[in-house]
Amino acid sequence: MDEKSCVIKGKVVDRPWSHRLVLMEYDADSRVQEPKVIIPVRDGEFTYVHEVDECKMYQLIFADELAKSAYRPIHFFAEPGVVDIEICFEDGGFVPKIHGGSINGEYQMYLKDKEGRFHFQALSAQYDSLVRQDLYFTPLAKELQQLMFQFQEDRLKLDSLNAVYLRLEKEKKVYTAQVMALNEKNKCLRVQEQKWKEDYIDRNPSLVSYFLLMDDLRCLMKYRVHGFPGEFDMLSFKDLQRLEDMYYSVYKLMFPEHSYTSLSAMMLESLRKIEVGGKYIDFTAPDLDGHPVTLSQQIDGKVALIDLWASWCGPCRKHSKSMIPVYEKYKSKGFTIIGVAREKSVDSAKNAILQDGYPWLNLVEINDIGNIWFRYCVEGAGGGTFLVDRDGKILAVCPTAEEVENILEEMLNDEVTSMPGWG
């Protein structure tokens, strides 16, 4: 073993049906990103030698759980040396025990300290108890969930039911009184934990703390555009200005060449720009024939809708198709749409475009090579649309077709009445 090798080894206890583990980078999206490697599990044991370019967080996932899109990842730092991971199962879940390396040791101590202070595992056990007693969801929510399961293959019906479910969430009619009380307790603990974590990052500059800072920025990105009320509420706990100040004053200087540094800079730019009143972020991506196209060259001086969609995303395609009449009505008046399909292959985008009939220019991003969805804060969600004016200012985030048409009508009328000689 050389000094840049990380030997990932361990055993799986009481799970004979799982024969493979998937190694992926932290928070990678399996919908479009390929695993780093598949690690076989033989007789409950596994070993893999990973070459370490830089020490950073990875995740192990059981392949059978990943196939169902319902999994709990095991997080660890890939650092030179041996990282020993024992995966034991207790009360229906699993508890990983991770040993090896000073960075993993520091991270495990951080997690132990956090649990000792805030007791989130005990709180989780109370939630589990309510689930077992069938006291988690209200009768109305359970009825709606049954309908969602019944119509899971009907995209239009499922989208409609999801909208109803979201409205119930906003009206606080999804969870029972017992769960709502636990949610309030959880919220209070999360506020305290976030303040403690930010203090930890400030007082203990290290790669572990840098990961915690980066992860907070990523969480802010994940729910900036899409999210349930509780998720949006969670963002208010995080002090973005303080995180940004620590990045520039400490961590960017301490780790100038680490990938977390360029990633954090990208996220901070997005968090400052991707909102109404901000300016769109330029990018270059190939068209369907592989020719590179730069966004700014297509939309500068025009009112434009940037449409981030994917062939596998039903709500995205439904939303995109709703824009076709708007595009046809206003394309001769200075309005355009540029689509970007997030795919594993160009053919998937071509087939979807042929089926849905999008008449505008579409680009394709394969395997998140340009991080376009990520930069627009919709990486973990169902795409997004961004309406920008002739100067590149964002006018609306995820507007409906009706909202886009109303904005265009008002803008065009204003432009006509401001022309010399009008009236």
Buried (B, 14 or more C-beta within 10 A) or exposed (E): EEEEBBBBBBBBBEBEEBBBBBBBBBBBBBBBBEBBEEBEBEEBEBEBEBEBEEBBBBBBBBBBBBEEEEBEBBBBBBBBBBBBBBBBEEEEEBEBEBBBBBBBBBBBEBEEEBEEEBEBEEBEEBBBEBEEEEBBBBEEBEEBBEBBEEBEEEBEBBBBBBEEBEEBBEEEBBBBEBBEEBBEEBBEBBEEBBBBBBEBBBEEBBBBBBBBBBBBBBBBBBBBBBBBEBEEBBBEBBBBEBBBEBBEEBBBEBBEEBEBBEBBBBBBEBBEBBBEEBEBBEBEBBEBEEEEBEBEEBBBEBBBBBBBBBBBBBBBBBBBBEBBEBBEEBBEEBBBBBBBBBBBEBEBBBEBBEEBEBEBBBBBBBEBEBBBBBBBBBBBBBBBBBBBBBEBEBBBBBBBBEBBBEBBEEBBEEBEEEEEEEE
